[in-house]
Amino acid sequence: MTELAWLITGILLGGCIGITLMCCLQLNRINAYEAEIRSLKKKLNKEQ
């Protein structure tokens, strides 16, 4: 019974850590895309 409790605890902890890591990576990617969009908009406004 204790093995089952440790398994469930490990799955929950691993899942929470994995989701947190993926969210941080996704936010980092979104920020990079937004920076690229801002720089392209600046270039477009300079040309007009």
mmCIF file of the N, C-alpha and C atoms, coordinates in Angstrom:
data_MODEL
# 
_entry.id   MODEL 
# 
loop_
_atom_site.group_PDB 
_atom_site.id 
_atom_site.type_symbol 
_atom_site.label_atom_id 
_atom_site.label_alt_id 
_atom_site.label_comp_id 
_atom_site.label_asym_id 
_atom_site.label_entity_id 
_atom_site.label_seq_id 
_atom_site.pdbx_PDB_ins_code 
_atom_site.Cartn_x 
_atom_site.Cartn_y 
_atom_site.Cartn_z 
_atom_site.occupancy 
_atom_site.B_iso_or_equiv 
_atom_site.pdbx_formal_charge 
_atom_site.auth_seq_id 
_atom_site.auth_comp_id 
_atom_site.auth_asym_id 
_atom_site.auth_atom_id 
_atom_site.pdbx_PDB_model_num 
ATOM 1   N N  . MET A 1 1  ? 0.829  -1.205 0.000   1.00 0.00 ? 1  MET A N  1 
ATOM 2   C CA . MET A 1 1  ? 0.000  0.000  0.000   1.00 0.00 ? 1  MET A CA 1 
ATOM 3   C C  . MET A 1 1  ? 0.865  1.258  0.000   1.00 0.00 ? 1  MET A C  1 
ATOM 4   N N  . THR A 1 2  ? 2.010  1.196  0.695   1.00 0.00 ? 2  THR A N  1 
ATOM 5   C CA . THR A 1 2  ? 2.875  2.384  0.721   1.00 0.00 ? 2  THR A CA 1 
ATOM 6   C C  . THR A 1 2  ? 3.478  2.640  -0.651  1.00 0.00 ? 2  THR A C  1 
ATOM 7   N N  . GLU A 1 3  ? 3.742  1.566  -1.415  1.00 0.00 ? 3  GLU A N  1 
ATOM 8   C CA . GLU A 1 3  ? 4.296  1.760  -2.757  1.00 0.00 ? 3  GLU A CA 1 
ATOM 9   C C  . GLU A 1 3  ? 3.312  2.515  -3.639  1.00 0.00 ? 3  GLU A C  1 
ATOM 10  N N  . LEU A 1 4  ? 2.058  2.208  -3.499  1.00 0.00 ? 4  LEU A N  1 
ATOM 11  C CA . LEU A 1 4  ? 1.025  2.897  -4.274  1.00 0.00 ? 4  LEU A CA 1 
ATOM 12  C C  . LEU A 1 4  ? 0.972  4.380  -3.897  1.00 0.00 ? 4  LEU A C  1 
ATOM 13  N N  . ALA A 1 5  ? 1.068  4.665  -2.607  1.00 0.00 ? 5  ALA A N  1 
ATOM 14  C CA . ALA A 1 5  ? 1.057  6.068  -2.161  1.00 0.00 ? 5  ALA A CA 1 
ATOM 15  C C  . ALA A 1 5  ? 2.262  6.818  -2.709  1.00 0.00 ? 5  ALA A C  1 
ATOM 16  N N  . TRP A 1 6  ? 3.439  6.171  -2.702  1.00 0.00 ? 6  TRP A N  1 
ATOM 17  C CA . TRP A 1 6  ? 4.647  6.811  -3.253  1.00 0.00 ? 6  TRP A CA 1 
ATOM 18  C C  . TRP A 1 6  ? 4.528  7.002  -4.759  1.00 0.00 ? 6  TRP A C  1 
ATOM 19  N N  . LEU A 1 7  ? 3.922  6.036  -5.437  1.00 0.00 ? 7  LEU A N  1 
ATOM 20  C CA . LEU A 1 7  ? 3.720  6.150  -6.878  1.00 0.00 ? 7  LEU A CA 1 
ATOM 21  C C  . LEU A 1 7  ? 2.815  7.337  -7.202  1.00 0.00 ? 7  LEU A C  1 
ATOM 22  N N  . ILE A 1 8  ? 1.721  7.439  -6.497  1.00 0.00 ? 8  ILE A N  1 
ATOM 23  C CA . ILE A 1 8  ? 0.785  8.547  -6.734  1.00 0.00 ? 8  ILE A CA 1 
ATOM 24  C C  . ILE A 1 8  ? 1.443  9.885  -6.404  1.00 0.00 ? 8  ILE A C  1 
ATOM 25  N N  . THR A 1 9  ? 2.184  9.936  -5.304  1.00 0.00 ? 9  THR A N  1 
ATOM 26  C CA . THR A 1 9  ? 2.893  11.164 -4.933  1.00 0.00 ? 9  THR A CA 1 
ATOM 27  C C  . THR A 1 9  ? 3.912  11.543 -6.001  1.00 0.00 ? 9  THR A C  1 
ATOM 28  N N  . GLY A 1 10 ? 4.655  10.581 -6.495  1.00 0.00 ? 10 GLY A N  1 
ATOM 29  C CA . GLY A 1 10 ? 5.646  10.846 -7.536  1.00 0.00 ? 10 GLY A CA 1 
ATOM 30  C C  . GLY A 1 10 ? 5.020  11.318 -8.822  1.00 0.00 ? 10 GLY A C  1 
ATOM 31  N N  . ILE A 1 11 ? 3.908  10.704 -9.198  1.00 0.00 ? 11 ILE A N  1 
ATOM 32  C CA . ILE A 1 11 ? 3.222  11.121 -10.418 1.00 0.00 ? 11 ILE A CA 1 
ATOM 33  C C  . ILE A 1 11 ? 2.693  12.542 -10.281 1.00 0.00 ? 11 ILE A C  1 
ATOM 34  N N  . LEU A 1 12 ? 2.125  12.858 -9.132  1.00 0.00 ? 12 LEU A N  1 
ATOM 35  C CA . LEU A 1 12 ? 1.614  14.216 -8.914  1.00 0.00 ? 12 LEU A CA 1 
ATOM 36  C C  . LEU A 1 12 ? 2.733  15.248 -8.922  1.00 0.00 ? 12 LEU A C  1 
ATOM 37  N N  . LEU A 1 13 ? 3.810  14.968 -8.216  1.00 0.00 ? 13 LEU A N  1 
ATOM 38  C CA . LEU A 1 13 ? 4.942  15.905 -8.190  1.00 0.00 ? 13 LEU A CA 1 
ATOM 39  C C  . LEU A 1 13 ? 5.570  16.056 -9.570  1.00 0.00 ? 13 LEU A C  1 
ATOM 40  N N  . GLY A 1 14 ? 5.786  14.948 -10.237 1.00 0.00 ? 14 GLY A N  1 
ATOM 41  C CA . GLY A 1 14 ? 6.365  14.997 -11.581 1.00 0.00 ? 14 GLY A CA 1 
ATOM 42  C C  . GLY A 1 14 ? 5.482  15.755 -12.550 1.00 0.00 ? 14 GLY A C  1 
ATOM 43  N N  . GLY A 1 15 ? 4.188  15.543 -12.452 1.00 0.00 ? 15 GLY A N  1 
ATOM 44  C CA . GLY A 1 15 ? 3.251  16.252 -13.326 1.00 0.00 ? 15 GLY A CA 1 
ATOM 45  C C  . GLY A 1 15 ? 3.255  17.747 -13.064 1.00 0.00 ? 15 GLY A C  1 
ATOM 46  N N  . CYS A 1 16 ? 3.256  18.132 -11.808 1.00 0.00 ? 16 CYS A N  1 
ATOM 47  C CA . CYS A 1 16 ? 3.275  19.566 -11.468 1.00 0.00 ? 16 CYS A CA 1 
ATOM 48  C C  . CYS A 1 16 ? 4.564  20.227 -11.930 1.00 0.00 ? 16 CYS A C  1 
ATOM 49  N N  . ILE A 1 17 ? 5.684  19.560 -11.720 1.00 0.00 ? 17 ILE A N  1 
ATOM 50  C CA . ILE A 1 17 ? 6.970  20.123 -12.145 1.00 0.00 ? 17 ILE A CA 1 
ATOM 51  C C  . ILE A 1 17 ? 7.022  20.200 -13.677 1.00 0.00 ? 17 ILE A C  1 
ATOM 52  N N  . GLY A 1 18 ? 6.553  19.179 -14.338 1.00 0.00 ? 18 GLY A N  1 
ATOM 53  C CA . GLY A 1 18 ? 6.552  19.174 -15.803 1.00 0.00 ? 18 GLY A CA 1 
ATOM 54  C C  . GLY A 1 18 ? 5.678  20.266 -16.387 1.00 0.00 ? 18 GLY A C  1 
ATOM 55  N N  . ILE A 1 19 ? 4.486  20.435 -15.824 1.00 0.00 ? 19 ILE A N  1 
ATOM 56  C CA . ILE A 1 19 ? 3.579  21.476 -16.316 1.00 0.00 ? 19 ILE A CA 1 
ATOM 57  C C  . ILE A 1 19 ? 4.175  22.852 -16.072 1.00 0.00 ? 19 ILE A C  1 
ATOM 58  N N  . THR A 1 20 ? 4.773  23.065 -14.909 1.00 0.00 ? 20 THR A N  1 
ATOM 59  C CA . THR A 1 20 ? 5.397  24.351 -14.603 1.00 0.00 ? 20 THR A CA 1 
ATOM 60  C C  . THR A 1 20 ? 6.525  24.655 -15.577 1.00 0.00 ? 20 THR A C  1 
ATOM 61  N N  . LEU A 1 21 ? 7.356  23.670 -15.851 1.00 0.00 ? 21 LEU A N  1 
ATOM 62  C CA . LEU A 1 21 ? 8.472  23.859 -16.773 1.00 0.00 ? 21 LEU A CA 1 
ATOM 63  C C  . LEU A 1 21 ? 7.968  24.178 -18.180 1.00 0.00 ? 21 LEU A C  1 
ATOM 64  N N  . MET A 1 22 ? 6.969  23.442 -18.642 1.00 0.00 ? 22 MET A N  1 
ATOM 65  C CA . MET A 1 22 ? 6.439  23.690 -19.983 1.00 0.00 ? 22 MET A CA 1 
ATOM 66  C C  . MET A 1 22 ? 5.785  25.065 -20.090 1.00 0.00 ? 22 MET A C  1 
ATOM 67  N N  . CYS A 1 23 ? 5.099  25.505 -19.038 1.00 0.00 ? 23 CYS A N  1 
ATOM 68  C CA . CYS A 1 23 ? 4.492  26.840 -19.053 1.00 0.00 ? 23 CYS A CA 1 
ATOM 69  C C  . CYS A 1 23 ? 5.559  27.925 -19.130 1.00 0.00 ? 23 CYS A C  1 
ATOM 70  N N  . CYS A 1 24 ? 6.643  27.765 -18.383 1.00 0.00 ? 24 CYS A N  1 
ATOM 71  C CA . CYS A 1 24 ? 7.735  28.746 -18.424 1.00 0.00 ? 24 CYS A CA 1 
ATOM 72  C C  . CYS A 1 24 ? 8.361  28.801 -19.806 1.00 0.00 ? 24 CYS A C  1 
ATOM 73  N N  . LEU A 1 25 ? 8.570  27.652 -20.413 1.00 0.00 ? 25 LEU A N  1 
ATOM 74  C CA . LEU A 1 25 ? 9.148  27.625 -21.760 1.00 0.00 ? 25 LEU A CA 1 
ATOM 75  C C  . LEU A 1 25 ? 8.204  28.261 -22.773 1.00 0.00 ? 25 LEU A C  1 
ATOM 76  N N  . GLN A 1 26 ? 6.921  28.016 -22.635 1.00 0.00 ? 26 GLN A N  1 
ATOM 77  C CA . GLN A 1 26 ? 5.938  28.586 -23.555 1.00 0.00 ? 26 GLN A CA 1 
ATOM 78  C C  . GLN A 1 26 ? 5.884  30.099 -23.412 1.00 0.00 ? 26 GLN A C  1 
ATOM 79  N N  . LEU A 1 27 ? 5.929  30.606 -22.177 1.00 0.00 ? 27 LEU A N  1 
ATOM 80  C CA . LEU A 1 27 ? 5.931  32.055 -21.965 1.00 0.00 ? 27 LEU A CA 1 
ATOM 81  C C  . LEU A 1 27 ? 7.179  32.680 -22.570 1.00 0.00 ? 27 LEU A C  1 
ATOM 82  N N  . ASN A 1 28 ? 8.306  32.006 -22.442 1.00 0.00 ? 28 ASN A N  1 
ATOM 83  C CA . ASN A 1 28 ? 9.549  32.516 -23.022 1.00 0.00 ? 28 ASN A CA 1 
ATOM 84  C C  . ASN A 1 28 ? 9.429  32.592 -24.542 1.00 0.00 ? 28 ASN A C  1 
ATOM 85  N N  . ARG A 1 29 ? 8.829  31.592 -25.139 1.00 0.00 ? 29 ARG A N  1 
ATOM 86  C CA . ARG A 1 29 ? 8.655  31.577 -26.594 1.00 0.00 ? 29 ARG A CA 1 
ATOM 87  C C  . ARG A 1 29 ? 7.721  32.698 -27.032 1.00 0.00 ? 29 ARG A C  1 
ATOM 88  N N  . ILE A 1 30 ? 6.642  32.911 -26.306 1.00 0.00 ? 30 ILE A N  1 
ATOM 89  C CA . ILE A 1 30 ? 5.693  33.971 -26.645 1.00 0.00 ? 30 ILE A CA 1 
ATOM 90  C C  . ILE A 1 30 ? 6.380  35.331 -26.569 1.00 0.00 ? 30 ILE A C  1 
ATOM 91  N N  . ASN A 1 31 ? 7.193  35.550 -25.548 1.00 0.00 ? 31 ASN A N  1 
ATOM 92  C CA . ASN A 1 31 ? 7.905  36.821 -25.425 1.00 0.00 ? 31 ASN A CA 1 
ATOM 93  C C  . ASN A 1 31 ? 8.856  37.036 -26.596 1.00 0.00 ? 31 ASN A C  1 
ATOM 94  N N  . ALA A 1 32 ? 9.504  35.990 -27.051 1.00 0.00 ? 32 ALA A N  1 
ATOM 95  C CA . ALA A 1 32 ? 10.414 36.108 -28.190 1.00 0.00 ? 32 ALA A CA 1 
ATOM 96  C C  . ALA A 1 32 ? 9.640  36.451 -29.458 1.00 0.00 ? 32 ALA A C  1 
ATOM 97  N N  . TYR A 1 33 ? 8.486  35.830 -29.653 1.00 0.00 ? 33 TYR A N  1 
ATOM 98  C CA . TYR A 1 33 ? 7.671  36.141 -30.828 1.00 0.00 ? 33 TYR A CA 1 
ATOM 99  C C  . TYR A 1 33 ? 7.170  37.583 -30.779 1.00 0.00 ? 33 TYR A C  1 
ATOM 100 N N  . GLU A 1 34 ? 6.747  38.031 -29.614 1.00 0.00 ? 34 GLU A N  1 
ATOM 101 C CA . GLU A 1 34 ? 6.267  39.408 -29.499 1.00 0.00 ? 34 GLU A CA 1 
ATOM 102 C C  . GLU A 1 34 ? 7.382  40.411 -29.762 1.00 0.00 ? 34 GLU A C  1 
ATOM 103 N N  . ALA A 1 35 ? 8.592  40.107 -29.335 1.00 0.00 ? 35 ALA A N  1 
ATOM 104 C CA . ALA A 1 35 ? 9.728  40.986 -29.605 1.00 0.00 ? 35 ALA A CA 1 
ATOM 105 C C  . ALA A 1 35 ? 9.997  41.047 -31.112 1.00 0.00 ? 35 ALA A C  1 
ATOM 106 N N  . GLU A 1 36 ? 9.897  39.918 -31.777 1.00 0.00 ? 36 GLU A N  1 
ATOM 107 C CA . GLU A 1 36 ? 10.089 39.890 -33.227 1.00 0.00 ? 36 GLU A CA 1 
ATOM 108 C C  . GLU A 1 36 ? 9.000  40.698 -33.934 1.00 0.00 ? 36 GLU A C  1 
ATOM 109 N N  . ILE A 1 37 ? 7.770  40.574 -33.496 1.00 0.00 ? 37 ILE A N  1 
ATOM 110 C CA . ILE A 1 37 ? 6.662  41.333 -34.087 1.00 0.00 ? 37 ILE A CA 1 
ATOM 111 C C  . ILE A 1 37 ? 6.883  42.826 -33.895 1.00 0.00 ? 37 ILE A C  1 
ATOM 112 N N  . ARG A 1 38 ? 7.321  43.228 -32.696 1.00 0.00 ? 38 ARG A N  1 
ATOM 113 C CA . ARG A 1 38 ? 7.585  44.658 -32.449 1.00 0.00 ? 38 ARG A CA 1 
ATOM 114 C C  . ARG A 1 38 ? 8.671  45.183 -33.365 1.00 0.00 ? 38 ARG A C  1 
ATOM 115 N N  . SER A 1 39 ? 9.744  44.418 -33.550 1.00 0.00 ? 39 SER A N  1 
ATOM 116 C CA . SER A 1 39 ? 10.831 44.886 -34.405 1.00 0.00 ? 39 SER A CA 1 
ATOM 117 C C  . SER A 1 39 ? 10.375 44.973 -35.868 1.00 0.00 ? 39 SER A C  1 
ATOM 118 N N  . LEU A 1 40 ? 9.548  44.032 -36.315 1.00 0.00 ? 40 LEU A N  1 
ATOM 119 C CA . LEU A 1 40 ? 9.042  44.091 -37.682 1.00 0.00 ? 40 LEU A CA 1 
ATOM 120 C C  . LEU A 1 40 ? 8.094  45.273 -37.878 1.00 0.00 ? 40 LEU A C  1 
ATOM 121 N N  . LYS A 1 41 ? 7.288  45.575 -36.864 1.00 0.00 ? 41 LYS A N  1 
ATOM 122 C CA . LYS A 1 41 ? 6.395  46.733 -36.956 1.00 0.00 ? 41 LYS A CA 1 
ATOM 123 C C  . LYS A 1 41 ? 7.198  48.032 -37.029 1.00 0.00 ? 41 LYS A C  1 
ATOM 124 N N  . LYS A 1 42 ? 8.293  48.113 -36.269 1.00 0.00 ? 42 LYS A N  1 
ATOM 125 C CA . LYS A 1 42 ? 9.144  49.304 -36.322 1.00 0.00 ? 42 LYS A CA 1 
ATOM 126 C C  . LYS A 1 42 ? 9.743  49.471 -37.713 1.00 0.00 ? 42 LYS A C  1 
ATOM 127 N N  . LYS A 1 43 ? 10.213 48.369 -38.309 1.00 0.00 ? 43 LYS A N  1 
ATOM 128 C CA . LYS A 1 43 ? 10.779 48.424 -39.648 1.00 0.00 ? 43 LYS A CA 1 
ATOM 129 C C  . LYS A 1 43 ? 9.723  48.871 -40.654 1.00 0.00 ? 43 LYS A C  1 
ATOM 130 N N  . LEU A 1 44 ? 8.523  48.348 -40.501 1.00 0.00 ? 44 LEU A N  1 
ATOM 131 C CA . LEU A 1 44 ? 7.432  48.687 -41.427 1.00 0.00 ? 44 LEU A CA 1 
ATOM 132 C C  . LEU A 1 44 ? 7.068  50.162 -41.305 1.00 0.00 ? 44 LEU A C  1 
ATOM 133 N N  . ASN A 1 45 ? 7.031  50.688 -40.090 1.00 0.00 ? 45 ASN A N  1 
ATOM 134 C CA . ASN A 1 45 ? 6.687  52.092 -39.890 1.00 0.00 ? 45 ASN A CA 1 
ATOM 135 C C  . ASN A 1 45 ? 7.784  53.022 -40.407 1.00 0.00 ? 45 ASN A C  1 
ATOM 136 N N  . LYS A 1 46 ? 9.047  52.590 -40.332 1.00 0.00 ? 46 LYS A N  1 
ATOM 137 C CA . LYS A 1 46 ? 10.145 53.409 -40.850 1.00 0.00 ? 46 LYS A CA 1 
ATOM 138 C C  . LYS A 1 46 ? 10.095 53.495 -42.367 1.00 0.00 ? 46 LYS A C  1 
ATOM 139 N N  . GLU A 1 47 ? 9.651  52.427 -43.020 1.00 0.00 ? 47 GLU A N  1 
ATOM 140 C CA . GLU A 1 47 ? 9.609  52.408 -44.476 1.00 0.00 ? 47 GLU A CA 1 
ATOM 141 C C  . GLU A 1 47 ? 8.470  53.246 -45.017 1.00 0.00 ? 47 GLU A C  1 
ATOM 142 N N  . GLN A 1 48 ? 7.432  53.457 -44.270 1.00 0.00 ? 48 GLN A N  1 
ATOM 143 C CA . GLN A 1 48 ? 6.272  54.200 -44.767 1.00 0.00 ? 48 GLN A CA 1 
ATOM 144 C C  . GLN A 1 48 ? 6.400  55.667 -44.601 1.00 0.00 ? 48 GLN A C  1 
# 
